[in-house]
Amino acid sequence: MRLRDGRVLVAGGVDDWGGLAATQYFHPASNRWARGNDLPAERSGQVTVPLGDADGGLLLAGGQGWIPSCATTRTTFRFKP
């Protein structure tokens, strides 16, 4: 998701060992990646929506959680990039 400051957020995902809570930011101006704060839980396939608040908060909803299983989840959480 493209953020207000121009960075691109990549949140969660899956690797060979399971779900990821990691976030990465891509900075198009410098063509570089940077590690961000982890999500509160492993997640993939979620919907990410900007909340429009002053601090640039995001709402992450649904997708697949990975603990205790890889079942679809109905949980949502707020994330501040």
N, C-alpha and C positions, 0 to 999 in steps of 0.2 A: 504494500500500500504506500502511495506517495504521501509524505507528510507535508505540513504547511511550510516547513523550512527547506523543502526540496529533497531531503533524504528519502530513501526508499526503505521501508521496513519489511523484513522477511521474518515471520514469527512462527516458531514451532516447526513441525515436520516429522519426518521419519528417517531413520538410518538403519543399518544392519542389525542394531541391537534393540530397536523399539522406537518409542515416541521421543520427541525432543521438546524441551521447554526453552531452548535457546532462542535469542533474537540476534539478528545481524542487521546492520544499517549499511546501505550502499550510498556513497556520496558521489553523485554524477560529476560534479565540478572537478573533483580530484581523481575520479575513477578508482576509488579505494573503498574497502569494506572495513567495518569496525564492529566489534562485539558489543551487544547491549545487555541490559539486565534480563534475567530469565523471567519467563512467564510464571504465574503461580502454579501451573500444572502442565504436564506434557499435553500437546494438542496438535492435531493436524486436520486440515479440511474445514477449519472454522471460518465464520464470516467475521470480518473486521470492519467496524463502522466508526467514523470520527464522531465524537460527541459534540463538537463545536464549542467546547468550553475554553476558558482562557489558557489553561495549561496544556492544551492539545491532547486531552485524554481520548482513549479509544475504548470501544466496547467489543469484546471478543465473545462470540456466541456459537454454541453447537460444535460440530465437528466430531472427531474421535478422541477420546481420552485413552490413556495407556495403563493406568493403574486403577483397579486390579486387572482390567482386561482392555481389549481394544474396541470396546463397544461404543456406539454412538452416544453422545452425551447431550443433555439438555442444559448444562450449566453455562453460565455467563460470568464474565468478570471484566472489571475496568482495568485498563493498563495505561500507564503514563510513560510514553517513550522518552 
